[in-house]
Amino acid sequence: MVRLSLAGVISSFVLVLLAFYFVVRGFDANERADALVAHSYDVKDTISDISRYMERAEAARRGYLLDRNPARVETLKDSVAHLAPNIERLKSKTVDNPEQQARIEALHPVIQAQLDDMRQTILLAQRGDMEGAVALFRKQAELQRLGTIRRIAGEFENTENRLLASRGAMEQSALERLQTYLGLVVIALLFTGAATYMVLSRHSRELLASRMTLAGLNEGLEAAVAERTADLRRANEEIQRFAYIVSHDLRSPLVNVMGFTAELARADREISEFVDEVDSAQPGLVPDAVRAAAKEDMPEAIGFIRSSTQKMDRLINAILVLSRQGRRALAPEMLDMDGLLSTVVDTLSTLRDESNATIKIRTPLPALKHDRLAVDQIFSNLLENALKYRRPNVPGRIEVRGHAKGGRAIFEVEDNGRGIEEKDRERIFELFRRSGVQDKRGEGIGLANVRALAYRLGGTIEVRSVFGEGSTFVVNLPLEYVDDGKIGE
């Protein structure tokens, strides 16, 4: 039934899309037809302007021969100035019409010759040679260039009139198709509306039946969820106990390795002193390989062993810290976050002063009902990291702000430090994983502990960052901790 309803909705939707597609095509065709009609009118206007300016120039020349009025010379110059751009415009407008282009090629030299004679006639008249000017005028009249220009212009207009008639018919056809397409859209919309109503009615009935079924299933589901949650809690506690036991078992052989490393270091010192005594008593007796082993190889190897065991000791301590955090019982209490953050900042005052940094808390912050130690550790870690991982020679600027939204508190710790590359923005919350230049002491457990604490309190933490500019850690916590069997992370 659901598939049938979905098929009906999809079919209706496709029908509407097709109708709209044809409407768009109709609009496009209508616009193209409109553009062609406008183009023909533009060409007709341009050839008409050319004829008009030629007639105006000729009238100005004749008038000047009669009354020698300088204003007529200006009229002629103005007319000639408009001819060249109109001819170029006509060329560009008819570039796709070889017939009209041929007429322009025939028209242009005739116009040019006519204009040259006009200029020469005016020049002769201005010099006082009226007989020569009149003779040139009569000679030019015999050539009948103006008649040629009128004839070509008339052919031009006739061709454009034929194009205009066909394009007008095309425009009318496009308009009729558009009206048809719009009618199809209306029919499609009506059909879709009816089909949608039927589908929604059927779906509402099915939804009501599903809710009744779901209500019956919920009773059994709550019991199943409670049982599964208990299983997960037991598994989590088992993992914590395992981590605790493993860390203790690892410490025993590690202590032995560290002890024997100290014995080897003492033995190496005695061997080195013995080599020095033998060299003093009998130079050359000790081979170079033995001397290098006693003086260089053994101290270097012991140093590597010692640094590795110290690192392993720190990692075991980190595992123990996380294990204890998971087993510690939480004690929710009302927390004044303004005061708590102020206390955290005070405990970091020495590091803040050494870092030449400022920490600003935008109060008021939303109050919480949570475990004080867990919340304190979250913000202590975030602020300490912001102070540690600053950009060189840039005064640190850290800001803490927060607001309540929908039963939750959202805190942001923003800094202008080194920033975090995109590939590292998730891995920094993993145990023993760090990002960027490793020039600060740390084991990579701070942010892992912060995320574990946030999860255990029913919240989340994420980071926004621009590498080289700074980071913003966003802590999202419920306003009140509820022990609903949530698994400690």
C-alpha positions as CSV (number, residue, x, y, z in Angstrom):
1,M,0.0,0.0,0.0
2,V,2.8,2.4,0.9
3,R,4.6,1.6,-2.3
4,L,1.5,2.2,-4.3
5,S,0.9,5.6,-2.6
6,L,4.5,6.5,-3.1
7,A,4.4,5.6,-6.8
8,G,1.3,7.8,-7.2
9,V,3.0,10.8,-5.6
10,I,6.1,10.3,-7.6
11,S,4.1,10.0,-10.9
12,S,2.2,13.2,-10.0
13,F,5.4,14.9,-9.2
14,V,7.0,13.8,-12.5
15,L,4.0,15.0,-14.4
16,V,4.2,18.4,-12.8
17,L,8.0,18.6,-13.6
18,L,7.3,17.7,-17.2
19,A,4.6,20.4,-17.4
20,F,6.9,23.0,-15.9
21,Y,9.6,21.9,-18.3
22,F,7.4,22.5,-21.3
23,V,6.3,25.9,-19.8
24,V,9.9,26.9,-19.5
25,R,10.5,25.8,-23.1
26,G,7.5,27.8,-24.1
27,F,8.7,30.9,-22.4
28,D,12.2,30.5,-24.0
29,A,10.6,30.1,-27.5
30,N,8.4,33.1,-26.9
31,E,11.4,35.2,-25.7
32,R,13.4,34.1,-28.8
33,A,10.6,35.1,-31.1
34,D,10.2,38.4,-29.3
35,A,13.9,39.0,-29.7
36,L,13.8,38.3,-33.4
37,V,10.9,40.7,-33.9
38,A,12.6,43.4,-31.9
39,H,15.8,42.8,-34.0
40,S,13.9,43.3,-37.3
41,Y,12.4,46.6,-36.0
42,D,15.9,47.7,-34.9
43,V,17.3,47.0,-38.4
44,K,14.5,48.9,-40.0
45,D,15.0,51.9,-37.7
46,T,18.7,51.9,-38.5
47,I,18.3,51.9,-42.3
48,S,15.7,54.5,-41.9
49,D,18.1,56.7,-39.9
50,I,20.7,56.3,-42.6
51,S,18.3,57.5,-45.3
52,R,17.1,60.3,-43.1
53,Y,20.6,61.6,-42.4
54,M,21.5,61.4,-46.1
55,E,18.5,63.4,-47.0
56,R,19.2,65.9,-44.3
57,A,22.8,66.3,-45.4
58,E,21.7,66.8,-49.1
59,A,19.1,69.4,-48.0
60,A,21.7,71.3,-46.0
61,R,24.0,71.4,-49.1
62,R,21.3,72.7,-51.4
63,G,20.3,75.3,-48.8
64,Y,23.9,76.5,-48.5
65,L,24.2,77.0,-52.2
66,L,21.1,79.2,-52.1
67,D,21.7,81.4,-49.0
68,R,25.3,80.7,-47.8
69,N,24.0,80.3,-44.2
70,P,26.8,78.8,-42.0
71,A,24.1,77.0,-39.9
72,R,23.5,74.7,-42.9
73,V,27.2,73.7,-42.9
74,E,26.8,72.7,-39.2
75,T,23.6,70.7,-40.1
76,L,25.5,68.8,-42.8
77,K,28.4,68.0,-40.4
78,D,26.0,66.7,-37.8
79,S,24.3,64.5,-40.3
80,V,27.6,63.1,-41.6
81,A,28.7,62.4,-38.0
82,H,25.7,60.1,-37.4
83,L,26.1,58.1,-40.6
84,A,29.3,56.2,-39.8
85,P,28.1,54.7,-36.5
86,N,24.7,53.8,-38.0
87,I,26.3,52.0,-40.9
88,E,28.6,50.0,-38.5
89,R,25.5,49.2,-36.4
90,L,23.7,48.0,-39.5
91,K,26.6,45.7,-40.3
92,S,26.7,44.2,-36.8
93,K,22.9,43.7,-36.8
94,T,22.8,41.8,-40.1
95,V,26.0,39.8,-39.8
96,D,23.9,36.6,-40.0
97,N,22.1,37.7,-43.2
98,P,24.4,37.5,-46.3
99,E,21.7,39.1,-48.5
100,Q,21.6,42.3,-46.3
101,Q,25.4,42.2,-45.9
102,A,25.8,42.4,-49.7
103,R,23.5,45.4,-49.8
104,I,25.6,47.2,-47.2
105,E,28.7,46.5,-49.3
106,A,27.0,48.1,-52.3
107,L,25.5,51.0,-50.2
108,H,28.7,52.1,-48.4
109,P,30.8,53.3,-51.3
110,V,27.8,55.1,-52.8
111,I,27.3,57.0,-49.5
112,Q,31.0,57.7,-49.2
113,A,31.2,59.2,-52.8
114,Q,28.1,61.3,-52.2
115,L,29.5,62.6,-48.9
116,D,32.9,63.5,-50.6
117,D,31.0,65.5,-53.3
118,M,29.0,67.3,-50.6
119,R,32.1,68.3,-48.8
120,Q,33.8,69.5,-52.1
121,T,30.7,71.5,-53.1
122,I,30.6,73.3,-49.7
123,L,34.4,73.9,-49.9
124,L,34.1,75.5,-53.4
125,A,31.2,77.7,-52.2
126,Q,33.1,78.8,-49.1
127,R,36.0,79.8,-51.4
128,G,33.7,82.0,-53.5
129,D,33.7,79.7,-56.5
130,M,29.9,79.4,-56.8
131,E,30.0,78.4,-60.5
132,G,32.3,75.5,-59.7
133,A,30.1,74.5,-56.7
134,V,26.9,74.6,-58.8
135,A,28.6,72.7,-61.7
136,L,29.7,69.9,-59.2
137,F,26.2,69.8,-57.7
138,R,24.6,69.4,-61.2
139,K,27.2,66.7,-62.2
140,Q,26.5,64.8,-59.0
141,A,22.7,65.0,-59.5
142,E,23.2,63.4,-62.9
143,L,24.8,60.4,-61.2
144,Q,21.6,59.9,-59.2
145,R,23.4,58.5,-56.2
146,L,20.6,59.5,-53.9
147,G,18.2,57.4,-56.0
148,T,20.6,54.5,-55.6
149,I,20.7,55.0,-51.9
150,R,16.9,55.2,-51.7
151,R,16.5,52.0,-53.8
152,I,19.0,50.0,-51.7
153,A,17.3,51.3,-48.5
154,G,13.9,50.3,-49.8
155,E,15.2,46.8,-50.7
156,F,16.6,46.6,-47.2
157,E,13.3,47.5,-45.6
158,N,11.4,45.1,-47.9
159,T,13.6,42.2,-46.8
160,E,13.2,43.1,-43.1
161,N,9.4,43.4,-43.6
162,R,9.3,39.8,-44.9
163,L,11.4,38.6,-42.0
164,L,9.2,40.6,-39.6
165,A,6.1,38.9,-41.0
166,S,7.5,35.4,-40.6
167,R,8.9,36.2,-37.1
168,G,5.6,37.7,-36.1
169,A,3.9,34.4,-37.0
170,M,6.6,32.6,-35.1
171,E,5.9,34.8,-32.1
172,Q,2.2,34.1,-32.3
173,S,2.9,30.3,-32.5
174,A,5.2,30.5,-29.5
175,L,2.5,32.4,-27.5
176,E,-0.1,29.8,-28.4
177,R,2.2,26.9,-27.3
178,L,2.9,28.7,-24.1
179,Q,-0.8,29.1,-23.4
180,T,-1.2,25.3,-24.1
181,Y,1.7,24.5,-21.7
182,L,0.2,26.7,-19.0
183,G,-3.0,24.8,-19.3
184,L,-1.2,21.5,-18.9
185,V,0.5,22.9,-15.8
186,V,-2.9,23.8,-14.3
187,I,-4.3,20.3,-15.1
188,A,-1.2,18.7,-13.7
189,L,-1.4,20.7,-10.5
190,L,-5.1,19.8,-10.0
191,F,-4.3,16.1,-10.6
192,T,-1.4,16.2,-8.2
193,G,-3.5,17.9,-5.6
194,A,-6.1,15.3,-5.8
195,A,-3.6,12.4,-5.8
196,T,-1.8,14.0,-2.8
197,Y,-5.0,14.3,-0.9
198,M,-5.8,10.7,-1.5
199,V,-2.3,9.5,-0.5
200,L,-2.3,11.7,2.6
201,S,-5.7,10.4,3.7
202,R,-4.6,6.8,3.2
203,H,-1.3,7.5,4.9
204,S,-3.1,9.1,7.9
205,R,-5.2,6.0,8.4
206,E,-2.1,3.8,8.2
207,L,-0.2,6.1,10.6
208,L,-3.0,5.9,13.2
209,A,-2.9,2.1,13.0
210,S,1.0,2.1,13.2
211,R,0.8,4.3,16.3
212,M,-1.5,1.9,18.0
213,T,0.9,-1.0,17.1
214,L,3.9,1.0,18.3
215,A,2.3,1.8,21.6
216,G,2.0,-1.9,22.2
217,L,5.6,-2.5,21.2
218,N,7.0,0.4,23.4
219,E,6.2,-1.5,26.6
220,G,8.4,-4.4,25.7
221,L,11.0,-2.1,24.2
222,E,11.6,-0.2,27.4
223,A,12.3,-3.4,29.2
224,A,14.7,-4.5,26.4
225,V,16.5,-1.1,26.5
226,A,16.9,-1.3,30.3
227,E,18.3,-4.8,30.1
228,R,20.6,-3.8,27.2
229,T,21.8,-0.7,29.2
230,A,22.6,-2.8,32.2
231,D,24.6,-5.2,30.0
232,L,26.5,-2.2,28.5
233,R,27.1,-0.8,32.0
234,R,28.5,-4.2,33.2
235,A,30.7,-4.4,30.0
236,N,32.0,-0.8,30.6
237,E,32.8,-1.6,34.2
238,E,34.6,-4.8,33.1
239,I,36.6,-2.7,30.6
240,Q,37.6,-0.3,33.4
241,R,38.6,-3.1,35.7
242,F,40.6,-4.6,32.9
243,A,42.4,-1.4,32.3
244,Y,43.1,-1.0,36.0
245,I,44.5,-4.6,36.3
246,V,46.5,-4.4,33.1
247,S,48.1,-1.1,34.1
248,H,49.1,-2.6,37.5
249,D,50.4,-5.8,35.8
250,L,52.4,-3.7,33.3
251,R,53.9,-1.6,36.1
252,S,55.5,-4.7,37.8
253,P,57.8,-5.6,34.9
254,L,58.4,-2.0,34.2
255,V,59.7,-1.4,37.7
256,N,62.1,-4.4,37.1
257,V,63.3,-2.9,33.8
258,M,63.9,0.5,35.4
259,G,65.8,-1.1,38.3
260,F,68.0,-3.2,36.0
261,T,68.6,-0.1,33.9
262,A,70.0,1.7,36.9
263,E,72.2,-1.4,37.6
264,L,73.5,-1.3,34.0
265,A,74.2,2.4,34.3
266,R,76.3,1.8,37.5
267,A,78.1,-1.1,35.7
268,D,78.8,1.1,32.7
269,R,80.3,3.8,34.9
270,E,82.6,1.2,36.5
271,I,83.6,-0.2,33.2
272,S,84.3,3.2,31.8
273,E,86.5,4.1,34.8
274,F,88.4,0.8,34.4
275,V,89.0,1.6,30.7
276,D,90.4,5.0,31.7
277,E,92.7,3.4,34.3
278,V,94.0,0.8,31.8
279,D,94.6,3.5,29.2
280,S,96.5,5.5,31.7
281,A,98.7,2.6,32.8
282,Q,99.2,0.9,29.4
283,P,98.1,3.1,26.5
284,G,97.0,1.1,23.5
285,L,96.1,-2.0,25.4
286,V,92.3,-1.4,25.3
287,P,90.9,-2.0,21.7
288,D,89.1,0.9,20.1
289,A,85.9,-1.2,19.8
290,V,85.9,-1.9,23.5
291,R,86.5,1.7,24.3
292,A,83.7,2.9,22.0
293,A,81.3,0.3,23.5
294,A,82.1,1.5,27.1
295,K,82.2,5.2,26.4
296,E,79.5,5.6,23.7
297,D,77.4,2.6,22.8
298,M,76.4,1.5,26.3
299,P,75.5,5.0,27.7
300,E,73.5,5.7,24.5
301,A,71.6,2.4,24.8
302,I,70.9,2.9,28.5
303,G,69.6,6.5,27.8
304,F,67.2,5.2,25.2
305,I,66.0,2.4,27.6
306,R,65.5,5.0,30.4
307,S,63.6,7.5,28.2
308,S,61.3,4.7,26.9
309,T,60.5,3.3,30.4
310,Q,59.8,6.8,31.7
311,K,57.4,7.3,28.8
312,M,55.7,4.0,29.4
313,D,55.4,4.9,33.1
314,R,53.6,8.1,32.2
315,L,51.3,6.2,29.8
316,I,50.4,3.7,32.5
317,N,49.6,6.5,34.9
318,A,47.4,8.0,32.2
319,I,45.4,4.8,31.9
320,L,45.1,4.6,35.7
321,V,43.7,8.2,35.7
322,L,41.1,7.4,33.1
323,S,40.2,4.1,34.8
324,R,39.6,5.9,38.2
325,Q,37.5,8.6,36.5
326,G,35.2,5.9,35.1
327,R,34.8,4.3,38.5
328,R,34.3,7.5,40.5
329,A,30.7,8.1,41.6
330,L,29.4,11.5,40.5
331,A,27.9,13.8,43.0
332,P,25.7,16.4,41.3
333,E,25.3,19.8,43.0
334,M,24.3,23.3,42.0
335,L,27.2,25.1,40.4
336,D,27.6,28.8,40.0
337,M,29.5,28.7,36.7
338,D,30.6,32.3,37.0
339,G,32.4,31.5,40.3
340,L,33.7,28.1,39.1
341,L,35.3,29.5,36.0
342,S,36.7,32.4,38.0
343,T,38.3,29.9,40.4
344,V,39.7,27.9,37.4
345,V,41.2,31.1,36.0
346,D,42.8,31.9,39.3
347,T,44.5,28.5,39.5
348,L,46.0,29.1,36.1
349,S,47.2,32.7,36.9
350,T,50.9,31.8,36.9
351,L,50.7,30.1,33.4
352,R,48.6,33.0,32.2
353,D,51.1,35.6,33.3
354,E,54.0,33.6,31.8
355,S,52.1,33.3,28.5
356,N,51.3,37.1,28.4
357,A,47.7,36.1,27.8
358,T,44.3,37.4,28.9
359,I,41.2,35.4,29.8
360,K,37.8,37.0,29.6
361,I,34.7,35.3,31.0
362,R,31.5,36.7,29.6
363,T,29.0,36.6,32.4
364,P,26.4,35.6,33.3
365,L,27.0,31.9,32.5
366,P,24.1,29.4,32.9
367,A,24.1,27.6,36.2
368,L,24.4,23.8,36.2
369,K,23.5,20.9,38.5
370,H,26.5,18.6,37.9
371,D,29.5,17.0,39.5
372,R,31.8,19.8,40.5
373,L,35.1,17.9,40.0
374,A,34.1,16.7,36.5
375,V,33.0,20.2,35.3
376,D,36.2,21.7,36.8
377,Q,38.4,19.3,35.0
378,I,36.7,19.9,31.7
379,F,37.3,23.7,31.7
380,S,40.7,23.5,33.4
381,N,42.0,21.3,30.6
382,L,40.5,23.5,27.9
383,L,41.9,26.7,29.4
384,E,45.3,25.2,30.1
385,N,45.5,24.0,26.5
386,A,44.5,27.4,25.2
387,L,47.3,29.0,27.3
388,K,49.9,26.4,26.3
389,Y,49.4,26.2,22.5
390,R,49.7,29.9,21.6
391,R,51.2,31.3,18.5
392,P,54.7,32.6,18.9
393,N,55.0,36.4,19.6
394,V,51.2,36.8,19.6
395,P,49.6,37.8,23.0
396,G,47.1,35.1,23.9
397,R,43.4,36.1,24.0
398,I,41.0,33.6,25.4
399,E,37.2,34.1,25.9
400,V,34.6,31.9,27.7
401,R,31.0,32.4,27.0
402,G,27.8,30.4,27.4
403,H,24.0,30.3,27.1
404,A,21.1,28.0,27.8
405,K,19.0,26.6,25.1
406,G,16.2,24.0,25.3
407,G,17.2,22.5,28.6
408,R,20.9,22.4,27.8
409,A,23.9,24.7,28.4
410,I,26.3,25.5,25.5
411,F,29.7,26.8,26.5
412,E,32.4,28.1,24.1
413,V,36.1,28.4,24.9
414,E,37.6,30.5,22.1
415,D,41.3,31.3,21.7
416,N,43.6,33.0,19.1
417,G,46.2,30.3,19.3
418,R,47.8,27.9,16.7
419,G,44.6,26.4,15.5
420,I,44.1,22.8,14.5
421,E,44.4,21.3,11.0
422,E,41.3,19.7,9.6
423,K,42.7,16.2,9.6
424,D,43.4,16.5,13.4
425,R,40.2,17.9,14.6
426,E,38.7,14.6,15.6
427,R,41.9,12.7,16.5
428,I,42.8,15.2,19.2
429,F,40.1,13.7,21.4
430,E,41.6,10.2,21.0
431,L,43.8,8.8,23.8
432,F,47.5,9.5,23.4
433,R,47.0,11.4,20.1
434,R,48.3,14.9,19.7
435,S,48.4,17.3,16.8
436,G,50.8,20.0,15.5
437,V,54.3,20.6,16.7
438,Q,55.1,18.6,19.8
439,D,57.0,21.4,21.7
440,K,54.9,21.2,24.9
441,R,55.0,18.4,27.5
442,G,51.9,16.2,27.5
443,E,50.8,12.6,27.0
444,G,47.8,13.2,24.9
445,I,45.2,12.4,27.5
446,G,43.8,15.8,28.4
447,L,41.2,16.2,25.6
448,A,40.4,12.4,25.7
449,N,39.6,12.9,29.4
450,V,37.5,16.0,28.6
451,R,35.4,14.1,26.1
452,A,35.0,11.1,28.4
453,L,33.8,13.4,31.2
454,A,31.5,15.3,28.9
455,Y,29.9,12.1,27.6
456,R,29.5,10.8,31.2
457,L,27.7,14.0,32.2
458,G,25.3,13.5,29.2
459,G,27.0,16.0,27.0
460,T,29.3,16.4,24.0
461,I,32.3,18.4,23.0
462,E,33.4,19.5,19.5
463,V,35.9,21.9,18.0
464,R,35.8,24.6,15.3
465,S,39.2,25.8,14.2
466,V,41.1,27.8,11.5
467,F,44.7,26.6,11.3
468,G,47.0,29.5,12.2
469,E,44.2,31.7,13.6
470,G,42.6,29.9,16.6
471,S,40.1,27.4,17.9
472,T,36.7,27.3,19.6
473,F,35.8,24.3,21.8
474,V,32.1,23.9,22.2
475,V,30.9,22.0,25.3
476,N,27.2,21.0,25.3
477,L,25.8,19.8,28.7
478,P,22.3,19.2,30.1
479,L,21.4,21.9,32.7
480,E,21.0,19.0,35.2
481,Y,22.7,15.7,35.4
482,V,20.4,12.7,35.5
483,D,21.8,9.3,36.4
484,D,19.8,7.3,33.9
485,G,22.2,4.5,33.6
486,K,24.3,6.3,30.9
487,I,27.5,4.5,30.2
488,G,30.6,6.3,31.2
489,E,32.9,6.7,28.3
